[in-house]
């Protein structure tokens, strides 16, 4: 595994309001604006995504709330679906909690979720 962070997703309470803050107040660039339930900003070296907190918790298959979901996920992208499958298999063997098995997404990707020792996704 190459150690890198390529996508930071913030679970937000109001997508439109949060999008306006990052785009208009901070000046983060967004080519597509809000698409469905997500907005992406391409930053130098990393992408920032905004997604409704309840839907992000649902996507990661964890309960929403103070103890169940912090509203933040970190993404590590690999090159192929096979690499995703192999990574999750390796992590499972090491006792890592997998919250979402590898699967195709509705936005055209392929993902899975796991938690660190503190429950961070």
C-alpha positions as CSV (number, residue, x, y, z in Angstrom):
1,X,0.0,0.0,0.0
2,X,1.3,3.4,-0.9
3,X,0.6,5.8,2.0
4,X,-1.3,8.8,0.7
5,X,-4.6,10.6,1.2
6,X,-6.4,11.6,-2.0
7,X,-9.9,12.5,-0.9
8,X,-11.3,14.0,2.3
9,X,-15.1,13.9,2.6
10,X,-16.9,16.1,5.1
11,X,-20.3,15.0,6.3
12,X,-22.4,18.2,6.4
13,X,-25.8,19.1,7.8
14,X,-26.7,21.5,4.9
15,X,-25.0,20.7,1.5
16,X,-26.0,23.9,-0.3
17,X,-24.9,26.1,2.6
18,X,-21.6,24.2,3.0
19,X,-21.0,24.3,-0.8
20,X,-21.5,28.0,-0.8
21,X,-19.0,28.5,2.0
22,X,-16.2,26.4,0.4
23,X,-16.8,27.9,-3.1
24,X,-17.7,31.5,-2.4
25,X,-16.0,32.2,1.0
26,X,-12.8,30.1,0.6
27,X,-12.7,30.2,-3.1
28,X,-12.2,26.4,-3.6
29,X,-12.6,25.4,-7.3
30,X,-15.5,23.2,-8.3
31,X,-16.1,22.2,-11.9
32,X,-19.5,20.6,-11.5
33,X,-21.0,22.2,-8.4
34,X,-23.4,20.0,-6.5
35,X,-24.1,16.8,-8.3
36,X,-26.9,14.8,-6.6
37,X,-25.9,14.5,-3.0
38,X,-22.2,15.4,-3.3
39,X,-19.9,18.3,-4.3
40,X,-16.2,18.0,-5.1
41,X,-13.4,20.5,-5.0
42,X,-10.1,19.7,-6.6
43,X,-7.3,21.1,-4.4
44,X,-3.6,20.7,-4.8
45,X,-2.8,17.1,-4.0
46,X,-6.2,16.2,-2.6
47,X,-9.9,16.4,-3.3
48,X,-12.4,17.7,-0.8
49,X,-15.9,16.3,-1.0
50,X,-19.1,17.5,0.8
51,X,-21.8,15.0,1.4
52,X,-24.9,15.0,3.7
53,X,-23.8,13.6,7.0
54,X,-26.7,11.1,7.3
55,X,-26.1,9.8,3.8
56,X,-22.4,9.5,4.3
57,X,-23.0,7.5,7.5
58,X,-25.5,5.3,5.6
59,X,-22.9,4.8,2.7
60,X,-20.3,3.7,5.2
61,X,-22.8,1.4,7.0
62,X,-22.3,3.0,10.4
63,X,-24.8,4.6,12.8
64,X,-25.0,8.4,12.6
65,X,-24.5,10.3,15.8
66,X,-22.0,11.4,18.4
67,X,-20.4,8.0,19.0
68,X,-21.2,6.2,15.8
69,X,-20.0,8.6,13.0
70,X,-17.8,11.7,13.2
71,X,-18.8,13.1,9.8
72,X,-15.4,12.7,8.3
73,X,-13.9,9.9,6.1
74,X,-10.4,9.6,4.6
75,X,-10.0,8.0,1.2
76,X,-7.1,6.0,-0.1
77,X,-7.5,5.4,-3.8
78,X,-5.9,2.4,-5.6
79,X,-5.7,1.7,-9.3
80,X,-8.0,-1.2,-9.8
81,X,-11.0,-3.0,-8.3
82,X,-8.7,-6.0,-7.7
83,X,-6.4,-3.8,-5.5
84,X,-9.4,-2.7,-3.5
85,X,-10.4,-6.4,-2.9
86,X,-6.9,-7.4,-2.0
87,X,-6.4,-4.5,0.4
88,X,-9.7,-5.3,2.2
89,X,-8.8,-8.9,2.4
90,X,-5.4,-8.1,3.9
91,X,-6.9,-5.7,6.4
92,X,-9.5,-8.2,7.5
93,X,-6.7,-10.8,8.1
94,X,-5.1,-8.2,10.4
95,X,-8.3,-7.9,12.4
96,X,-9.4,-4.5,11.0
97,X,-13.2,-3.8,11.1
98,X,-14.6,-3.6,7.6
99,X,-17.8,-1.6,7.7
100,X,-18.6,-1.8,4.0
101,X,-17.6,-4.7,1.7
102,X,-16.1,-3.7,-1.7
103,X,-18.8,-2.8,-4.1
104,X,-19.7,-0.7,-7.1
105,X,-21.0,2.8,-6.2
106,X,-23.8,4.8,-7.7
107,X,-21.3,7.5,-8.8
108,X,-19.2,5.1,-10.9
109,X,-16.5,4.1,-8.5
110,X,-15.8,1.0,-6.5
111,X,-15.3,1.3,-2.8
112,X,-15.2,-0.2,0.7
113,X,-14.9,1.2,4.2
114,X,-12.9,0.2,7.2
115,X,-12.2,1.7,10.6
116,X,-9.0,2.5,12.5
117,X,-8.6,1.9,16.3
118,X,-10.6,5.0,17.1
119,X,-13.4,4.3,14.7
120,X,-12.3,6.8,12.1
121,X,-13.2,5.7,8.6
